[in-house]
Amino acid sequence: MSRKATITQKEIVNAAFKITRKEGFEQITSRKLAAAAGCSTQPIFRIYENMDALKKDVYDKAAEYYESYYNDYEKSHEVPFVDLGLAYIGFAQKYPHLFRLLFISEQGPESKSMYDLVNGSSENVVKEINKAAAKGATNAQQLFMQMWIFIHGAGCMAATGDYDLDKETSVAMLESAYKAFSL
């Protein structure tokens, strides 16, 4: 008699993450997930009581994925918040479904705030605020909020396919916004 293959929670999360990245979390069904994970639906229901519990794990994996994406993103601009904005917009363009899950859709009370997601464990936002202060910004935190509203809007446009600016134009736009908000 052959031993029955077992599937782990990690394998289920990885399969759900792949579906989310490609199609969006809302497209996950137990059958589609089982097919992607290579199992029946029974192990999924044994491990997860409901889709909300699975969504929390997929959300956490997506948050780690964003942090890794940001950390690996080349940062080469002197103007504060430009690299932060380029990475955020780039993530939205490349992974619109993950962007929606992390930054647009409503999450439960255990989820991270948008600020915490972007700040990450390396304190990315704090570094940019300090960079702005070092460059003479009188209220660097308020400047961040103004830039963030601008950057988030561009990210949302990118996630819906309405942002078609190239990197050079995006840099010029972000630098121009920084300059305007600095007045």
Secondary structure, 3 states (H helix, E strand, C coil): CCCCCCCCHHHHHHHHHHHHHHHCHHHCCHHHHHHHHCCCHHHHHHHCCCHHHHHHHHHHHHHHHHHHHHHHCCCCCCCCCHHHHHHHHHHHHHCHHHHHHHHHCCCCCCCCCHHHHHHCCCCHHHHHHHHHHHCCCCCHHHHHHHHHHHHHHHHHHHHCCCCCCCHHHHHHHHHHHHHHHHC
